[in-house]
């Protein structure tokens, strides 16, 4: 379903005013976000992406979602190259960011989903039915007509997932889904991901997280990134057999 081949990604570093004065003709320096990443993901897998801040997790997920284009190498999603067939590739996946700030807080949860549903070319009774089903699915049916500004962090994250499902993608990409949630809300989010998104809807899940315990519960396969390189890619059964201790495995791989 997803194939990443020799993926490199670089970003220019902003130049300081002093650098313009001292070296006016020097070209911009570049930061390497990803280098030489190869990855294949099959339908129905639950893949966790681990790594310290700046390791390249979010960049990789945005590339798979088609929100960024590769510097070099290729990303294919459901047979579509994100560079040549970006629109077709993007129809297969949806990225849900943590701490979602793009909702209109003065509107209700229902009104927000209806607005974003219209951007997905949904309208009329079909849109209203879809919105109701998704709000019920993520447990916000009783809060549908409540203003989003009054939602808790957990409710906003659930609403973000509902929005991600508007286009009915085969792949759902979750960037730190339980970040900033209290323990009870985090547990509810884990149940939603496992029981509903993977169990009932059979979505392929890509999950970036900093929490090792969360990765072990949510995922059946783990990928570790360090300094822009993919240093480990293994299923949990193999990891437990060869390492036993997830923390030791992680610490070893991020040092590579």
Secondary structure, 3 states (H helix, E strand, C coil): CEEEEEEEEEEECCCCHHHHHHCCCCCCCEEEEEEEEEEEECCCCEEEEECCCCCCHHHHHHHHCCCCCCCEEEEEECCEECCCCHHHHHCCEEEECCCCCCCCCCCEHHHHHHHHHHHCCCCHHHHHHHHHHHHHHCCCHHHCCCEHHHCCHHHHHHHHHHHHCCCCCCEEEEECCCCCCCHHHHHHHHHHHHHHHHHHCCCEEEEECCCHHHHHHHCCEEEEEECCEEEEEEEHHHHHHHCCCHHHHHHHHHCC
